[in-house]
Amino acid sequence: MKKKILAVLLASAMVFSLAACGSKTDSSTGGSTSSDAASNGKTIGVAMPTQSSERWINDGANMKKQLEELGYSVDLQYAEDDVQQQVSQIENLIASEVSCLVVAAVDSSALVNALAQAKTADIPVIAYDRLLMDTDAVSYYATFDNKGVGTKIGQYIEEKADLKNLTKDDPKTIEFFMGSPDDNNALFLYNGLMEVLQPYLDSGVLVCKSGRTSFDDTCILRWSQETAQQNCENYLSGFYADEDLDICATAFDGFAYGCKAALEGAGYTSENWPMVTGQDAELMAVKNIIAGTQTMSIYKDTRILAEKCVTMVQAVLEGTEPEINDTEQYDNGKLVVPSYLCDPVAVDKDNYQKEIVDGGYYTEEELAS
């Protein structure tokens, strides 16, 4: 009888021990961690367009860091602006059975078939910063307010060039350098910019001597800095040999770098340097703002964007609803994609310290190096 009692006690102790070992606990709280439990064994595939732009490096690093802090594994891929390479990367991520895909497209029209494969495999897809077009495979979209970016650039030009107080007898000259035609964001930006500036072009307060003001005439494929420089060189030699260009309205810091090189080559100095806009507040751009060769940029805190995207990843994997603040703007041709739009901020020499340095995005040492 004693042996039977002892055997029962030992068996009970073993069951209790195994149950304790199988329970994942957080020693700091004494309880199970929902994030670890939810992310256990799950890999997130992150497809980014290129490492040639600093902002995409930051986006990828922020995304990876935040997902790994929640216990997910991350397979981060960069396509270097090669459409077919990104298609292959996404197909490989699907074949490796990732739990969720985050995609910032090189050219979303080329991804339709690959994303259909993801849907067939029950892999949820989050569009990151660039809307995925013509697919019903996408669950959510995390981005900055792209039309708002264009509006803020336009409003900055309007204010700093004092357009409201000018007449067509004393106009400002302007040339446009807009984003890639295969990036849906670029058209949103252009529309926001032109909502502000078109009335001044119509009234003659702003004069574009090249005549290139439409999106089709000013868009630059793959956001190429080299093409922006070539375009600016052509404008300066063809239309501004006897008159200064007052404003380079560019949609991207890389374009601003190209315009800077063209302006220096044409002999512009601090005495007649035009206003040069940009977007992304890259480290080099902020340095140029401090030096006076770029006037402003649009600061987009990629830490916040990554955070919003991570909440979307968690939502689709846990069957919950993430925070959404737009359900109307982003129609991709198949559905209106529920979106979260982060707020962009215009920065120049007057507020970069407060917005960027005090906010911890760059340090004084980085800007001084």
N, C-alpha and C positions, 0 to 999 in steps of 0.2 A: 504493500500500500504506500509506504514511504517513497519507494522508487517511482511509482506512478505520479505521486504528488510532485516530486522533484522534476520529473520529465515535463510535466505541465508547466511548472514555473520556468524552466529553461526555455521551452518553446515560446512562452509569452514574452520572455525577455528578448529573444531573438526577433520576434515580430516587431516589438517596440523599437529595437535598435535599427532594423531595416527601414521602418517608417521614418525614423528620425534622419537616417542617412539620405533617404529619398526626398526629403523636404529641403528645398533651397532656401536658406535663410540669410538675412543681412545681420551680421553680428552687431552692427551699430544700433539697430532698432529692435532686434530680437524677433522680427517677423519676416515673412516672405516679401520679396521685392517684385512688384507687378511688372516693372520694365524688364527685369532679367527674365522673369517667367515668360513674358510675351515674346521676347526677342531670342530666347534660347534656340540656338541652332539655325537662326535665320540670317540669310545674306541678302544685302541690298545692292543691286547693281546700279552704278551711277555713271551715266554716259555724258561726258562734257565735250564741247566742240573743239577746243584748242588750248594749248599752253603758250601760244604766241602773244596772248593778251594777259596782263597781270591779273585782271579781274576774274578770269576764269580759273586761274590757279588758286586765287583766294576762295572762290566759290567751292571748288572741289575740296580744298583743305578744310573749310568750315563745315561742309556737309559730312565729310568723313569723320571729323572730330566729334561732332554732335551725335551722329549715329552710333559710333563706337562707345561713347559715354553711356548710351542706353543699352549696351550689350550686344548690338548687332555687329556682324561682320560686314565689311564693305569692299566691294570690287569696283574700284574707280578706274575708268577708262577715258583717255583723251584721243580724239580722232584727228587732231591737227588739221582741221577744216577739210578733211578728205571725206566726201559723202559716202563712198563705198566702204571706206574703213569703218565709219560709224555704223553702217548697216551690218557689217561683219561682226563688230563688237557686240551690238545688241543681240544678234542671232546667237552668238556664243554665250552671252549672259543668259539667254532663254534656255539654251541647251544645258547649261550648268544648273538650271532649276533654281535661280534666285527667287526670293520670296516677293520682291517688289522691284520695279524699275523706276529710276529717276532719270529723265532725259532732257538735256538741253541740246536741241537739234542743230546740226550744221545746216541741213535742208530738210524740213519735216516732210515735204512731198515725197522724198525718197524713202521714208521710213514706214509708209502706210502698210506694206506687206509684212515687214518685221513686227510691227505693233499688232497686226492681226494675229500673228503667231503667238504673241504674248497673251492676247485675249483668249485664244484657244487653249493655252496652257494654264489659264486662270491666274496669270501673273498681273497684278494691278500696276498701272502706269501713272506716274505723276509727271506733268510737264513742268520743267524748271526754267523760268525766265523767258523762254521762247515757246509760244503756243504751238502745240502739235496739231497740224491741220488735217482735215479730211479723214479723220479716224474716230471711231466710237470706242476705242480701247482706252482712252484717257479718262481717269477718274477726277483729278483735280489739277489746278494750275496755280503755281506760286510765282509771283512776278512783282516788279515795281509798276507803279502807275505810269505806263509808257506814254499815253497821251499827256499825262501830267508832266512828264519829263520835257516833252516838246513845248508845252505851255509855259513851264518855268524858264526854259531857254528864251522863248519869245518875249516873255515879260521882262526878263533881265535886259535883253537888247532894247526893248521899248523904254525902260526906265533909264538905263545908263547912257543910251544914245539920245535921250530927251526927245523921242520921236513926237510926242504929243505937242511939243512947242515948236516943231520945225514946219517949214512950208516947202512946196515943190520948187521954190526959188533958191532954197538952200538945203538940198537933199543930202542924204547919206548913201554911199554906195555899198552894196552887199552882194556876196556870192554864197551859194549854198552847197553843202557837202553832206548828203543824206545817206542813211544806212542801206544795208543789203536788201535787194528786192525779194530774196527768198526768206527773209526774216520778218514775220508778221509785226514784230515790235517796231520796225523801222517806219512802216506806214502810219502806225498810231502816233509815233513821235512827230512825223512830218505834219500830220493833220493838226496836232496840238500846236505846233510851231506856227503853222499858217493861219490858224484861227486868230492868232494875235497879230501877225505881220502882214497878212494879205491886204487889209485895208490901207496900210501905209504904202504898199506897192501899187495899189490901185490909184491912190491919190497923188503919187509921184514923190512922196516924202522919202521913200526908199527906192533906189534905182539899182537894178541888176543889169549891168551893161552887157553881160553875156547873153541875157535873155533866158537863161536856164533856171526856171523856177518851179517847174512841175516835178513831181516825185520821179517820174520816169527819166527826166533829164538830169536829175541830181543824185539819184541813188548810185551807190558804189558796191559792186558785187563783193561778197565775203568780207565786207568792212575793211578793204585793203588800204593800208596807210600809203603804200606806193602809188596807188591810183589817185588817192586824194592829193598827193604831192604833184603828180603829173597834171591833174586837172587845174590845180592852183597855179602852177607854172604857166600853163596855157592861157589861163584867164589874165594873169598879170602881163604877159607879153602881148596878148592879142587885144586887150581892152583897157589896160591901165598903164600904158607907156607914158601918157601925159597927165595922168590923174591918179591920185592915191586911192587904193581900196580901203574903205573904212571898216567893214565888218566881214569876217569869215564866220558864217553861221554853220558850224560843224556839229554833227550828231554823236561824236565819239572822240575821246582823247587821242586815239591813234591818228585820226584825221587832223587834229590840231597839231600834232607833231609834224605831219606831212606839210601842212600849211606853213608852219614855222620855218621848215627847211626851204620851202619855195620863197618865202618872204625875205629870208636872209640872202638867198641867191639873187634876188631882184634888187638888193641894196637897201631894203627897209631898215630903219634904225629906231631907237626909242623915240625919236622926234616925230615919226609918222607911222608908228606901229599900229596896226588896226586892232579892233576888238576881235578876240578869237575865243569862241565858245567850245565846250567839250562835254563829255559824259563819262562817268565812272570814277572820277577823282583818283586815278591811278597815282602811284607815288611820284612818278616823273611829272605828271600833270600838275600836281600840287607844288612840286619844286619849280616848275615853269611859271605857275601863278605867282609864287613868291618872287621870282626873278623878273616878272613882268612880260614874259613872252607868250603867256596864255592868260586870258582875262578871267575866265570862270570855268567851272565844271559842275556836273551834277553828281553829288555824292550819294551813293547807294550802298548802305551798310550791308554787306553780304552776310554778316553774322545774323542779322535779323531775317533776311530772306531764307537762309539755310534753316533757321529755327522754325519758320513757318512751314517750310517744306517737310521737315522732320515730323511735325505734328500731323501732316497729311499722310506720311508713311505709316505712322502709328495708327492712325484712324482706319486706313484700309486693311491693315493687318489685324486690328482688334475689333473691327466691326462697329466703330464709333464715328462720330461726326467731328471734323476739324473746324476751326474758326474760318468762316468765309465772309467776305465783305463785298463781293460782286457776283451777281448771277445773271447779268444782262449783256455786258460788253463783248465777251469773248466767245463768239460763235465761230467754230472751226470748220463749218460746212456740214458737219454731221450732228453736232449738238452744241448747246451753250455750256461751256465748261465752267463749273463752279470754281471761283478763283479767290485768292487773297492778294490784294494789291498793297505793297509796302509804299510808304511815302518817300519820294526823292527830295533832296535838299540842294538848292543852288549854293555853291561855295565860291568865294573869291578871296582876295587878300585881306578883306575886312573881317571875315568870319571863319576862315579855315581853322584858326587856333581853337575857337570854341567848339566847332562842330566836329573836327577831325582829330586834333591833338588831345583836347580835353576829354573827348569821347573814347580815347584809347585806340583809335584805328591805326594811326601812325604816331611814332614818337618824335620828339624834337631831334633826336640823334639821327633817325632815319632821314628826316627832311634836310638835315645839315650835311649828310654824307655825300 
